[in-house]
Amino acid sequence: MSELIIAVGSTRKPKLAAVREAVDGMSDLLTAETSIEIVGVEVESGVNHTPLSCEESMRGARQRAEWLQQVAKQEAKPWNYFVGLEGGLAVIEDGERRVFLESWAYVSDGTRGHFGRSGAVELPGVLAEEVFVKGIELSVAIDQFAGETGIRDARGAWGVLSANKITRQEAFRVALIAAFAPFFNSNAYRKSAIAKIG
């Protein structure tokens, strides 16, 4: 039996559960004798607690995966994939400022890496102001907004804003499948590279 070990740059339950769910959803692409282990390791993102742009969220996800690669090298860990997950905000101006919550994933096999992103859900103006104007971390602001505590480690801001139709875990699951796509669907990505060259 072969073993596939996926290291995740977080120990937060929604993130680890999202990786498990995404990998289970792709299990038909693996040989039947493959066992999958998911290892959570707390690493720094190197960005704000609440990234305030797509670029910052992407950088945070990638840097988490890169930290994992350094840990694997220093401690001789046999990890096959390195996963960084980062939730953050993006601002779009369309006559007014609209702020969206997004979830980003970055997956690397140590040689190449790819990004994936969830959909986006718009923040109510009062919540966007708490984060952008007052500088309050989203996890704190969403607890105050919803009148609850510990939302980040459960349904997340996604759950609050979508009336639990989309949870934080689900948003990360979608981002992860998108980031893994170039690995498990390499023929499609090879074809697009050939078409571009030809």
N, CA and C atoms as an extended XYZ file, in Angstrom:
594
Properties=species:S:1:pos:R:3:atomname:S:1:resname:S:1:resid:I:1 pbc="F F F"
N         0.839       -1.184        0.000 N   MET     1
C         0.000        0.000        0.000 CA  MET     1
C         0.881        1.243        0.000 C   MET     1
N         0.557        2.210       -0.875 N   SER     2
C         1.320        3.453       -0.916 CA  SER     2
C         0.661        4.483       -0.009 C   SER     2
N         1.474        5.408        0.496 N   GLU     3
C         0.962        6.423        1.406 CA  GLU     3
C         1.184        7.799        0.820 C   GLU     3
N         0.148        8.610        0.884 N   LEU     4
C         0.202        9.982        0.411 CA  LEU     4
C         0.030       10.869        1.635 C   LEU     4
N         1.011       11.726        1.899 N   ILE     5
C         0.951       12.589        3.082 CA  ILE     5
C         0.821       14.033        2.627 C   ILE     5
N        -0.242       14.672        3.100 N   ILE     6
C        -0.528       16.060        2.752 CA  ILE     6
C        -0.342       16.908        4.002 C   ILE     6
N         0.599       17.833        3.941 N   ALA     7
C         0.856       18.736        5.066 CA  ALA     7
C         0.062       20.019        4.845 C   ALA     7
N        -0.600       20.465        5.891 N   VAL     8
C        -1.442       21.661        5.833 CA  VAL     8
C        -0.884       22.683        6.806 C   VAL     8
N        -0.745       23.913        6.350 N   GLY     9
C        -0.161       24.968        7.173 CA  GLY     9
C        -1.126       25.573        8.172 C   GLY     9
N        -1.820       24.736        8.923 N   SER    10
C        -2.749       25.177        9.955 CA  SER    10
C        -3.174       23.975       10.782 C   SER    10
N        -3.598       24.251       12.007 N   THR    11
C        -4.178       23.194       12.840 CA  THR    11
C        -5.662       23.482       13.110 C   THR    11
N        -6.220       24.479       12.456 N   ARG    12
C        -7.632       24.837       12.643 CA  ARG    12
C        -8.537       23.771       12.036 C   ARG    12
N        -9.536       23.364       12.797 N   LYS    13
C       -10.415       22.269       12.382 CA  LYS    13
C       -11.112       22.501       11.046 C   LYS    13
N       -11.686       23.683       10.768 N   PRO    14
C       -12.357       23.853        9.473 CA  PRO    14
C       -11.410       23.690        8.278 C   PRO    14
N       -10.168       24.120        8.452 N   LYS    15
C        -9.204       23.983        7.356 CA  LYS    15
C        -8.820       22.525        7.148 C   LYS    15
N        -8.533       21.821        8.232 N   LEU    16
C        -8.164       20.407        8.112 CA  LEU    16
C        -9.331       19.583        7.583 C   LEU    16
N       -10.534       19.890        8.040 N   ALA    17
C       -11.717       19.170        7.558 CA  ALA    17
C       -11.951       19.448        6.078 C   ALA    17
N       -11.665       20.667        5.634 N   ALA    18
C       -11.819       21.004        4.218 CA  ALA    18
C       -10.846       20.203        3.365 C   ALA    18
N        -9.617       20.044        3.839 N   VAL    19
C        -8.635       19.246        3.108 CA  VAL    19
C        -9.094       17.797        3.045 C   VAL    19
N        -9.557       17.257        4.160 N   ARG    20
C       -10.043       15.873        4.183 CA  ARG    20
C       -11.194       15.693        3.195 C   ARG    20
N       -12.139       16.616        3.207 N   GLU    21
C       -13.304       16.515        2.325 CA  GLU    21
C       -12.893       16.633        0.856 C   GLU    21
N       -11.992       17.557        0.559 N   ALA    22
C       -11.535       17.724       -0.824 CA  ALA    22
C       -10.797       16.481       -1.307 C   ALA    22
N        -9.909       15.951       -0.478 N   VAL    23
C        -9.132       14.761       -0.848 CA  VAL    23
C       -10.045       13.542       -0.983 C   VAL    23
N       -10.997       13.401       -0.073 N   ASP    24
C       -11.947       12.290       -0.189 CA  ASP    24
C       -12.728       12.387       -1.490 C   ASP    24
N       -13.050       13.614       -1.908 N   GLY    25
C       -13.768       13.816       -3.161 CA  GLY    25
C       -12.944       13.499       -4.387 C   GLY    25
N       -11.624       13.446       -4.224 N   MET    26
C       -10.733       13.128       -5.342 CA  MET    26
C       -10.173       11.713       -5.234 C   MET    26
N       -10.639       10.934       -4.271 N   SER    27
C       -10.064        9.610       -4.019 CA  SER    27
C       -10.219        8.660       -5.201 C   SER    27
N       -11.229        8.896       -6.040 N   ASP    28
C       -11.406        8.031       -7.210 CA  ASP    28
C       -10.266        8.191       -8.212 C   ASP    28
N        -9.467        9.234       -8.051 N   LEU    29
C        -8.338        9.476       -8.947 CA  LEU    29
C        -7.061        8.787       -8.461 C   LEU    29
N        -7.124        8.208       -7.266 N   LEU    30
C        -5.959        7.527       -6.696 CA  LEU    30
C        -6.113        6.022       -6.858 C   LEU    30
N        -4.998        5.329       -6.783 N   THR    31
C        -5.083        3.869       -6.826 CA  THR    31
C        -5.731        3.378       -5.533 C   THR    31
N        -6.407        2.261       -5.610 N   ALA    32
C        -7.169        1.729       -4.472 CA  ALA    32
C        -6.293        1.466       -3.255 C   ALA    32
N        -5.016        1.214       -3.461 N   GLU    33
C        -4.122        0.872       -2.352 CA  GLU    33
C        -3.461        2.094       -1.717 C   GLU    33
N        -3.930        3.295       -2.019 N   THR    34
C        -3.311        4.499       -1.481 CA  THR    34
C        -3.991        4.931       -0.194 C   THR    34
N        -3.203        5.075        0.877 N   SER    35
C        -3.748        5.629        2.120 CA  SER    35
C        -3.332        7.096        2.175 C   SER    35
N        -4.215        7.904        2.721 N   ILE    36
C        -3.969        9.340        2.767 CA  ILE    36
C        -3.902        9.806        4.219 C   ILE    36
N        -2.825       10.519        4.525 N   GLU    37
C        -2.668       11.100        5.856 CA  GLU    37
C        -2.593       12.611        5.706 C   GLU    37
N        -3.323       13.312        6.560 N   ILE    38
C        -3.304       14.773        6.555 CA  ILE    38
C        -2.674       15.230        7.862 C   ILE    38
N        -1.634       16.048        7.744 N   VAL    39
C        -0.875       16.521        8.898 CA  VAL    39
C        -1.028       18.031        9.004 C   VAL    39
N        -1.535       18.503       10.132 N   GLY    40
C        -1.661       19.935       10.357 CA  GLY    40
C        -0.475       20.467       11.126 C   GLY    40
N         0.127       21.527       10.623 N   VAL    41
C         1.280       22.154       11.262 CA  VAL    41
C         1.030       23.657       11.293 C   VAL    41
N         1.091       24.247       12.470 N   GLU    42
C         0.847       25.689       12.575 CA  GLU    42
C         2.068       26.441       12.059 C   GLU    42
N         1.862       27.219       11.002 N   VAL    43
C         2.926       28.049       10.432 CA  VAL    43
C         2.382       29.453       10.213 C   VAL    43
N         3.275       30.378       10.071 N   GLU    44
C         2.891       31.771        9.846 CA  GLU    44
C         2.550       32.002        8.379 C   GLU    44
N         1.612       32.915        8.155 N   SER    45
C         1.261       33.278        6.781 CA  SER    45
C         2.129       34.422        6.277 C   SER    45
N         2.630       35.239        7.196 N   GLY    46
C         3.441       36.381        6.803 CA  GLY    46
C         2.616       37.560        6.300 C   GLY    46
N         1.282       37.488        6.462 N   VAL    47
C         0.408       38.585        6.039 CA  VAL    47
C        -0.473       38.982        7.218 C   VAL    47
N        -1.296       40.008        7.026 N   ASN    48
C        -2.227       40.448        8.067 CA  ASN    48
C        -3.151       39.316        8.503 C   ASN    48
N        -3.666       39.391        9.718 N   HIS    49
C        -4.635       38.396       10.191 CA  HIS    49
C        -5.818       38.319        9.238 C   HIS    49
N        -6.241       39.469        8.748 N   THR    50
C        -7.284       39.518        7.725 CA  THR    50
C        -6.670       40.177        6.497 C   THR    50
N        -6.229       39.381        5.515 N   PRO    51
C        -5.681       39.973        4.295 CA  PRO    51
C        -6.721       40.877        3.624 C   PRO    51
N        -6.273       42.002        3.097 N   LEU    52
C        -7.191       43.006        2.575 CA  LEU    52
C        -7.182       43.117        1.057 C   LEU    52
N        -6.648       42.094        0.377 N   SER    53
C        -6.677       42.064       -1.090 CA  SER    53
C        -6.477       40.625       -1.551 C   SER    53
N        -6.838       40.377       -2.800 N   CYS    54
C        -6.597       39.042       -3.381 CA  CYS    54
C        -5.118       38.710       -3.325 C   CYS    54
N        -4.304       39.684       -3.684 N   GLU    55
C        -2.862       39.461       -3.731 CA  GLU    55
C        -2.313       39.077       -2.365 C   GLU    55
N        -2.793       39.749       -1.317 N   GLU    56
C        -2.307       39.449        0.023 CA  GLU    56
C        -2.775       38.056        0.474 C   GLU    56
N        -4.023       37.709        0.150 N   SER    57
C        -4.533       36.372        0.495 CA  SER    57
C        -3.739       35.293       -0.227 C   SER    57
N        -3.456       35.518       -1.504 N   MET    58
C        -2.679       34.551       -2.286 CA  MET    58
C        -1.282       34.399       -1.707 C   MET    58
N        -0.670       35.529       -1.353 N   ARG    59
C         0.682       35.497       -0.778 CA  ARG    59
C         0.679       34.728        0.545 C   ARG    59
N        -0.335       34.948        1.378 N   GLY    60
C        -0.430       34.243        2.649 CA  GLY    60
C        -0.553       32.741        2.464 C   GLY    60
N        -1.398       32.317        1.503 N   ALA    61
C        -1.568       30.887        1.235 CA  ALA    61
C        -0.255       30.276        0.741 C   ALA    61
N         0.393       30.956       -0.207 N   ARG    62
C         1.652       30.435       -0.757 CA  ARG    62
C         2.750       30.373        0.300 C   ARG    62
N         2.842       31.408        1.132 N   GLN    63
C         3.894       31.428        2.153 CA  GLN    63
C         3.682       30.341        3.211 C   GLN    63
N         2.444       30.002        3.517 N   ARG    64
C         2.192       28.892        4.439 CA  ARG    64
C         2.748       27.588        3.844 C   ARG    64
N         2.478       27.363        2.560 N   ALA    65
C         2.982       26.151        1.898 CA  ALA    65
C         4.506       26.157        1.837 C   ALA    65
N         5.089       27.309        1.578 N   GLU    66
C         6.552       27.397        1.524 CA  GLU    66
C         7.189       27.141        2.886 C   GLU    66
N         6.546       27.613        3.968 N   TRP    67
C         7.050       27.327        5.313 CA  TRP    67
C         7.032       25.832        5.574 C   TRP    67
N         5.962       25.172        5.140 N   LEU    68
C         5.873       23.721        5.311 CA  LEU    68
C         7.005       23.007        4.581 C   LEU    68
N         7.342       23.482        3.396 N   GLN    69
C         8.435       22.867        2.641 CA  GLN    69
C         9.747       23.008        3.403 C   GLN    69
N         9.944       24.157        4.041 N   GLN    70
C        11.165       24.346        4.843 CA  GLN    70
C        11.185       23.399        6.039 C   GLN    70
N        10.043       23.253        6.695 N   VAL    71
C         9.947       22.332        7.833 CA  VAL    71
C        10.259       20.909        7.380 C   VAL    71
N         9.681       20.513        6.251 N   ALA    72
C         9.902       19.155        5.726 CA  ALA    72
C        11.378       18.923        5.431 C   ALA    72
N        12.026       19.920        4.876 N   LYS    73
C        13.446       19.787        4.539 CA  LYS    73
C        14.301       19.701        5.807 C   LYS    73
N        14.029       20.588        6.770 N   GLN    74
C        14.818       20.619        8.011 CA  GLN    74
C        14.615       19.367        8.864 C   GLN    74
N        13.384       18.838        8.864 N   GLU    75
C        13.073       17.704        9.740 CA  GLU    75
C        12.946       16.385        8.979 C   GLU    75
N        13.314       16.379        7.699 N   ALA    76
C        13.257       15.177        6.850 CA  ALA    76
C        11.872       14.512        6.885 C   ALA    76
N        10.839       15.318        6.706 N   LYS    77
C         9.467       14.800        6.694 CA  LYS    77
C         9.135       14.279        5.291 C   LYS    77
N         8.449       13.155        5.186 N   PRO    78
C         8.145       12.558        3.881 CA  PRO    78
C         6.824       13.078        3.284 C   PRO    78
N         6.580       14.388        3.380 N   TRP    79
C         5.320       14.943        2.915 CA  TRP    79
C         5.315       15.052        1.392 C   TRP    79
N         4.187       14.709        0.787 N   ASN    80
C         4.066       14.734       -0.672 CA  ASN    80
C         3.513       16.053       -1.205 C   ASN    80
N         2.572       16.621       -0.469 N   TYR    81
C         1.969       17.892       -0.880 CA  TYR    81
C         1.987       18.861        0.288 C   TYR    81
N         2.068       20.151       -0.064 N   PHE    82
C         2.128       21.220        0.921 CA  PHE    82
C         0.963       22.165        0.617 C   PHE    82
N         0.094       22.363        1.609 N   VAL    83
C        -1.129       23.130        1.395 CA  VAL    83
C        -1.155       24.359        2.296 C   VAL    83
N        -1.376       25.499        1.680 N   GLY    84
C        -1.585       26.745        2.416 CA  GLY    84
C        -2.992       27.245        2.136 C   GLY    84
N        -3.696       27.620        3.190 N   LEU    85
C        -5.063       28.134        3.063 CA  LEU    85
C        -5.139       29.506        3.705 C   LEU    85
N        -5.807       30.433        3.049 N   GLU    86
C        -5.919       31.790        3.572 CA  GLU    86
C        -7.262       32.380        3.181 C   GLU    86
N        -7.986       32.864        4.181 N   GLY    87
C        -9.218       33.596        3.927 CA  GLY    87
C        -8.909       35.074        4.001 C   GLY    87
N        -9.526       35.836        3.139 N   GLY    88
C        -9.260       37.272        3.146 CA  GLY    88
C       -10.325       38.029        2.389 C   GLY    88
N       -10.098       39.316        2.268 N   LEU    89
C       -11.074       40.200        1.636 CA  LEU    89
C       -10.541       40.738        0.315 C   LEU    89
N       -11.455       41.091       -0.550 N   ALA    90
C       -11.116       41.721       -1.825 CA  ALA    90
C       -12.077       42.881       -2.029 C   ALA    90
N       -11.563       43.984       -2.544 N   VAL    91
C       -12.375       45.177       -2.767 CA  VAL    91
C       -12.560       45.372       -4.266 C   VAL    91
N       -13.808       45.612       -4.636 N   ILE    92
C       -14.126       45.908       -6.038 CA  ILE    92
C       -14.886       47.230       -6.051 C   ILE    92
N       -14.448       48.137       -6.914 N   GLU    93
C       -15.122       49.431       -7.074 CA  GLU    93
C       -16.005       49.363       -8.310 C   GLU    93
N       -17.316       49.574       -8.114 N   ASP    94
C       -18.227       49.634       -9.258 CA  ASP    94
C       -19.162       50.833       -9.085 C   ASP    94
N       -18.556       51.960       -8.778 N   GLY    95
C       -19.315       53.152       -8.439 CA  GLY    95
C       -19.407       53.311       -6.927 C   GLY    95
N       -19.295       52.213       -6.231 N   GLU    96
C       -19.180       52.200       -4.776 CA  GLU    96
C       -18.229       51.071       -4.394 C   GLU    96
N       -17.715       51.151       -3.175 N   ARG    97
C       -16.780       50.116       -2.740 CA  ARG    97
C       -17.554       48.907       -2.248 C   ARG    97
N       -17.256       47.749       -2.820 N   ARG    98
C       -17.857       46.493       -2.375 CA  ARG    98
C       -16.725       45.606       -1.857 C   ARG    98
N       -16.951       45.000       -0.704 N   VAL    99
C       -15.930       44.163       -0.075 CA  VAL    99
C       -16.439       42.723       -0.047 C   VAL    99
N       -15.608       41.817       -0.532 N   PHE   100
C       -15.973       40.409       -0.623 CA  PHE   100
C       -15.039       39.541        0.208 C   PHE   100
N       -15.607       38.522        0.817 N   LEU   101
C       -14.830       37.503        1.520 CA  LEU   101
C       -14.519       36.381        0.533 C   LEU   101
N       -13.258       35.972        0.482 N   GLU   102
C       -12.810       34.884       -0.400 CA  GLU   102
C       -11.957       33.912        0.404 C   GLU   102
N       -11.860       32.700       -0.092 N   SER   103
C       -10.965       31.700        0.495 CA  SER   103
C       -10.005       31.242       -0.599 C   SER   103
N        -8.724       31.245       -0.272 N   TRP   104
C        -7.682       30.877       -1.232 CA  TRP   104
C        -6.940       29.631       -0.757 C   TRP   104
N        -6.494       28.834       -1.713 N   ALA   105
C        -5.653       27.668       -1.429 CA  ALA   105
C        -4.446       27.711       -2.352 C   ALA   105
N        -3.332       27.235       -1.846 N   TYR   106
C        -2.130       27.050       -2.660 CA  TYR   106
C        -1.629       25.649       -2.359 C   TYR   106
N        -1.431       24.855       -3.405 N   VAL   107
C        -0.964       23.478       -3.258 CA  VAL   107
C         0.332       23.325       -4.043 C   VAL   107
N         1.334       22.748       -3.392 N   SER   108
C         2.628       22.514       -4.030 CA  SER   108
C         3.060       21.072       -3.803 C   SER   108
N         3.755       20.518       -4.787 N   ASP   109
C         4.356       19.197       -4.605 CA  ASP   109
C         5.852       19.340       -4.331 C   ASP   109
N         6.283       20.561       -4.038 N   GLY   110
C         7.689       20.836       -3.769 CA  GLY   110
C         8.440       21.289       -5.004 C   GLY   110
N         7.848       21.064       -6.170 N   THR   111
C         8.456       21.483       -7.433 CA  THR   111
C         7.631       22.582       -8.094 C   THR   111
N         6.330       22.353       -8.140 N   ARG   112
C         5.436       23.352       -8.728 CA  ARG   112
C         4.242       23.552       -7.806 C   ARG   112
N         3.612       24.701       -7.944 N   GLY   113
C         2.463       25.001       -7.098 CA  GLY   113
C         1.383       25.710       -7.880 C   GLY   113
N         0.151       25.590       -7.384 N   HIS   114
C        -0.992       26.186       -8.063 CA  HIS   114
C        -1.973       26.748       -7.044 C   HIS   114
N        -2.668       27.808       -7.458 N   PHE   115
C        -3.670       28.458       -6.623 CA  PHE   115
C        -5.067       27.987       -6.982 C   PHE   115
N        -5.957       28.073       -6.020 N   GLY   116
C        -7.379       27.869       -6.238 CA  GLY   116
C        -8.121       28.851       -5.357 C   GLY   116
N        -9.310       29.262       -5.825 N   ARG   117
C       -10.096       30.233       -5.064 CA  ARG   117
C       -11.541       29.779       -4.990 C   ARG   117
N       -12.168       30.087       -3.876 N   SER   118
C       -13.596       29.816       -3.720 CA  SER   118
C       -14.363       30.890       -4.476 C   SER   118
N       -15.645       30.873       -4.314 N   GLY   119
C       -16.449       32.002       -4.771 CA  GLY   119
C       -16.216       33.162       -3.823 C   GLY   119
N       -17.129       34.097       -3.813 N   ALA   120
C       -16.992       35.257       -2.933 CA  ALA   120
C       -18.373       35.632       -2.409 C   ALA   120
N       -18.411       36.146       -1.193 N   VAL   121
C       -19.657       36.621       -0.613 CA  VAL   121
C       -19.418       38.057       -0.141 C   VAL   121
N       -20.360       38.941       -0.463 N   GLU   122
C       -20.202       40.351       -0.127 CA  GLU   122
C       -20.452       40.593        1.362 C   GLU   122
N       -19.604       41.429        1.962 N   LEU   123
C       -19.779       41.796        3.362 CA  LEU   123
C       -20.774       42.943        3.470 C   LEU   123
N       -21.623       42.929        4.500 N   PRO   124
C       -22.472       44.094        4.762 CA  PRO   124
C       -21.566       45.294        5.038 C   PRO   124
N       -22.020       46.477        4.677 N   GLY   125
C       -21.210       47.691        4.834 CA  GLY   125
C       -20.674       47.900        6.227 C   GLY   125
N       -21.497       47.643        7.248 N   VAL   126
C       -21.069       47.861        8.633 CA  VAL   126
C       -19.927       46.917        9.012 C   VAL   126
N       -19.956       45.705        8.510 N   LEU   127
C       -18.890       44.741        8.802 CA  LEU   127
C       -17.617       45.116        8.047 C   LEU   127
N       -17.752       45.526        6.798 N   ALA   128
C       -16.593       45.969        6.007 CA  ALA   128
C       -15.925       47.162        6.672 C   ALA   128
N       -16.718       48.068        7.227 N   GLU   129
C       -16.165       49.251        7.895 CA  GLU   129
C       -15.372       48.855        9.142 C   GLU   129
N       -15.876       47.878        9.898 N   GLU   130
C       -15.170       47.420       11.098 CA  GLU   130
C       -13.756       46.942       10.748 C   GLU   130
N       -13.645       46.232        9.629 N   VAL   131
C       -12.357       45.657        9.245 CA  VAL   131
C       -11.479       46.688        8.544 C   VAL   131
N       -12.028       47.393        7.534 N   PHE   132
C       -11.205       48.300        6.731 CA  PHE   132
C       -10.922       49.629        7.413 C   PHE   132
N       -11.914       50.211        8.061 N   VAL   133
C       -11.741       51.540        8.649 CA  VAL   133
C       -11.197       51.450       10.073 C   VAL   133
N       -11.784       50.557       10.872 N   LYS   134
C       -11.378       50.458       12.282 CA  LYS   134
C       -10.226       49.486       12.498 C   LYS   134
N        -9.899       48.676       11.495 N   GLY   135
C        -8.764       47.763       11.595 CA  GLY   135
C        -8.984       46.562       12.488 C   GLY   135
N       -10.235       46.188       12.706 N   ILE   136
C       -10.543       45.026       13.556 CA  ILE   136
C       -10.409       43.751       12.724 C   ILE   136
N        -9.783       42.741       13.294 N   GLU   137
C        -9.630       41.457       12.607 CA  GLU   137
C       -11.011       40.884       12.305 C   GLU   137
N       -11.182       40.275       11.136 N   LEU   138
C       -12.491       39.767       10.723 CA  LEU   138
C       -13.058       38.760       11.725 C   LEU   138
N       -12.216       37.891       12.286 N   SER   139
C       -12.728       36.884       13.226 CA  SER   139
C       -13.348       37.540       14.462 C   SER   139
N       -12.804       38.670       14.890 N   VAL   140
C       -13.352       39.406       16.034 CA  VAL   140
C       -14.612       40.151       15.604 C   VAL   140
N       -14.538       40.797       14.445 N   ALA   141
C       -15.672       41.585       13.946 CA  ALA   141
C       -16.889       40.709       13.663 C   ALA   141
N       -16.678       39.516       13.123 N   ILE   142
C       -17.825       38.651       12.795 CA  ILE   142
C       -18.477       38.121       14.074 C   ILE   142
N       -17.688       37.858       15.114 N   ASP   143
C       -18.257       37.454       16.402 CA  ASP   143
C       -19.157       38.557       16.956 C   ASP   143
N       -18.663       39.808       16.911 N   GLN   144
C       -19.444       40.945       17.399 CA  GLN   144
C       -20.692       41.140       16.541 C   GLN   144
N       -20.528       41.037       15.245 N   PHE   145
C       -21.620       41.237       14.290 CA  PHE   145
C       -22.742       40.223       14.513 C   PHE   145
N       -22.374       38.964       14.735 N   ALA   146
C       -23.357       37.887       14.894 CA  ALA   146
C       -23.781       37.681       16.347 C   ALA   146
N       -23.069       38.319       17.287 N   GLY   147
C       -23.401       38.142       18.702 CA  GLY   147
C       -23.069       36.756       19.213 C   GLY   147
N       -22.008       36.159       18.661 N   GLU   148
C       -21.566       34.823       19.053 CA  GLU   148
C       -20.066       34.859       19.315 C   GLU   148
N       -19.508       33.735       19.756 N   THR   149
C       -18.058       33.643       19.918 CA  THR   149
C       -17.550       32.387       19.216 C   THR   149
N       -16.319       32.460       18.739 N   GLY   150
C       -15.681       31.292       18.125 CA  GLY   150
C       -16.206       30.919       16.749 C   GLY   150
N       -16.784       31.879       16.045 N   ILE   151
C       -17.340       31.596       14.715 CA  ILE   151
C       -16.262       31.093       13.761 C   ILE   151
N       -15.063       31.653       13.885 N   ARG   152
C       -13.958       31.293       12.991 CA  ARG   152
C       -13.675       29.787       12.982 C   ARG   152
N       -13.811       29.148       14.119 N   ASP   153
C       -13.495       27.723       14.226 CA  ASP   153
C       -14.710       26.828       13.994 C   ASP   153
N       -15.782       27.414       13.527 N   ALA   154
C       -16.976       26.624       13.215 CA  ALA   154
C       -17.425       26.955       11.795 C   ALA   154
N       -18.554       27.593       11.669 N   ARG   155
C       -19.092       27.879       10.326 CA  ARG   155
C       -18.394       29.031        9.637 C   ARG   155
N       -17.718       29.879       10.417 N   GLY   156
C       -16.979       30.991        9.855 CA  GLY   156
C       -17.884       32.121        9.390 C   GLY   156
N       -17.251       33.203        8.923 N   ALA   157
C       -18.001       34.341        8.392 CA  ALA   157
C       -18.850       33.909        7.203 C   ALA   157
N       -18.343       32.925        6.450 N   TRP   158
C       -19.123       32.386        5.329 CA  TRP   158
C       -20.483       31.906        5.804 C   TRP   158
N       -20.511       31.152        6.887 N   GLY   159
C       -21.771       30.619        7.408 CA  GLY   159
C       -22.708       31.712        7.865 C   GLY   159
N       -22.160       32.716        8.570 N   VAL   160
C       -22.982       33.831        9.042 CA  VAL   160
C       -23.598       34.572        7.860 C   VAL   160
N       -22.786       34.902        6.867 N   LEU   161
C       -23.254       35.728        5.750 CA  LEU   161
C       -24.158       34.983        4.770 C   LEU   161
N       -24.012       33.658        4.682 N   SER   162
C       -24.832       32.887        3.734 CA  SER   162
C       -25.961       32.126        4.439 C   SER   162
N       -26.235       32.470        5.679 N   ALA   163
C       -27.254       31.764        6.467 CA  ALA   163
C       -26.969       30.259        6.462 C   ALA   163
N       -25.683       29.910        6.615 N   ASN   164
C       -25.203       28.522        6.695 CA  ASN   164
C       -25.395       27.709        5.419 C   ASN   164
N       -25.609       28.368        4.297 N   LYS   165
C       -25.680       27.650        3.011 CA  LYS   165
C       -24.274       27.332        2.509 C   LYS   165
N       -23.297       28.154        2.917 N   ILE   166
C       -21.884       27.918        2.598 CA  ILE   166
C       -21.102       28.140        3.891 C   ILE   166
N       -20.366       27.144        4.329 N   THR   167
C       -19.543       27.299        5.525 CA  THR   167
C       -18.104       27.628        5.124 C   THR   167
N       -17.326       27.990        6.095 N   ARG   168
C       -15.898       28.247        5.875 CA  ARG   168
C       -15.224       27.003        5.298 C   ARG   168
N       -15.574       25.853        5.861 N   GLN   169
C       -15.014       24.591        5.377 CA  GLN   169
C       -15.349       24.358        3.909 C   GLN   169
N       -16.592       24.598        3.518 N   GLU   170
C       -17.001       24.390        2.131 CA  GLU   170
C       -16.261       25.337        1.185 C   GLU   170
N       -16.096       26.596        1.597 N   ALA   171
C       -15.380       27.553        0.758 CA  ALA   171
C       -13.932       27.092        0.530 C   ALA   171
N       -13.280       26.616        1.589 N   PHE   172
C       -11.920       26.115        1.442 CA  PHE   172
C       -11.878       24.836        0.608 C   PHE   172
N       -12.899       23.986        0.721 N   ARG   173
C       -12.952       22.752       -0.070 CA  ARG   173
C       -12.951       23.069       -1.562 C   ARG   173
N       -13.751       24.034       -1.964 N   VAL   174
C       -13.813       24.441       -3.373 CA  VAL   174
C       -12.456       24.989       -3.829 C   VAL   174
N       -11.849       25.850       -3.012 N   ALA   175
C       -10.540       26.415       -3.351 CA  ALA   175
C        -9.484       25.320       -3.489 C   ALA   175
N        -9.548       24.321       -2.613 N   LEU   176
C        -8.580       23.222       -2.652 CA  LEU   176
C        -8.715       22.373       -3.914 C   LEU   176
N        -9.926       22.031       -4.283 N   ILE   177
C       -10.113       21.234       -5.497 CA  ILE   177
C        -9.584       21.997       -6.704 C   ILE   177
N        -9.834       23.308       -6.737 N   ALA   178
C        -9.322       24.131       -7.833 CA  ALA   178
C        -7.791       24.153       -7.842 C   ALA   178
N        -7.166       24.230       -6.662 N   ALA   179
C        -5.701       24.262       -6.587 CA  ALA   179
C        -5.078       22.912       -6.922 C   ALA   179
N        -5.763       21.829       -6.587 N   PHE   180
C        -5.273       20.487       -6.911 CA  PHE   180
C        -5.492       20.127       -8.385 C   PHE   180
N        -6.389       20.836       -9.075 N   ALA   181
C        -6.760       20.474      -10.450 CA  ALA   181
C        -5.569       20.264      -11.389 C   ALA   181
N        -4.565       21.139      -11.415 N   PRO   182
C        -3.442       20.896      -12.324 CA  PRO   182
C        -2.660       19.615      -12.019 C   PRO   182
N        -2.771       19.114      -10.782 N   PHE   183
C        -2.106       17.863      -10.428 CA  PHE   183
C        -2.933       16.654      -10.861 C   PHE   183
N        -4.245       16.652      -10.545 N   PHE   184
C        -5.040       15.472      -10.861 CA  PHE   184
C        -5.624       15.492      -12.262 C   PHE   184
N        -5.595       16.645      -12.936 N   ASN   185
C        -6.115       16.740      -14.299 CA  ASN   185
C        -5.022       17.281      -15.219 C   ASN   185
N        -3.847       16.695      -15.087 N   SER   186
C        -2.670       17.212      -15.794 CA  SER   186
C        -2.826       17.181      -17.307 C   SER   186
N        -3.607       16.258      -17.839 N   ASN   187
C        -3.805       16.215      -19.298 CA  ASN   187
C        -4.408       17.510      -19.815 C   ASN   187
N        -5.391       18.052      -19.125 N   ALA   188
C        -6.021       19.301      -19.551 CA  ALA   188
C        -5.021       20.450      -19.516 C   ALA   188
N        -4.185       20.487      -18.494 N   TYR   189
C        -3.221       21.572      -18.382 CA  TYR   189
C        -2.085       21.408      -19.382 C   TYR   189
N        -1.731       20.182      -19.685 N   ARG   190
C        -0.724       19.911      -20.704 CA  ARG   190
C        -1.253       20.343      -22.067 C   ARG   190
N        -2.507       20.023      -22.359 N   LYS   191
C        -3.123       20.391      -23.630 CA  LYS   191
C        -3.151       21.898      -23.818 C   LYS   191
N        -3.486       22.644      -22.765 N   SER   192
C        -3.563       24.088      -22.902 CA  SER   192
C        -2.161       24.662      -23.155 C   SER   192
N        -1.128       24.062      -22.563 N   ALA   193
C         0.241       24.526      -22.797 CA  ALA   193
C         0.661       24.224      -24.226 C   ALA   193
N         0.290       23.057      -24.728 N   ILE   194
C         0.629       22.681      -26.115 CA  ILE   194
C        -0.087       23.582      -27.104 C   ILE   194
N        -1.375       23.848      -26.853 N   ALA   195
C        -2.157       24.712      -27.744 CA  ALA   195
C        -1.554       26.116      -27.798 C   ALA   195
N        -1.081       26.607      -26.681 N   LYS   196
C        -0.498       27.944      -26.605 CA  LYS   196
C         0.808       27.990      -27.396 C   LYS   196
N         1.599       26.926      -27.285 N   ILE   197
C         2.881       26.871      -27.991 CA  ILE   197
C         2.655       26.750      -29.491 C   ILE   197
N         1.724       25.862      -29.872 N   GLY   198
C         1.455       25.594      -31.286 CA  GLY   198
C         0.763       26.744      -31.935 C   GLY   198
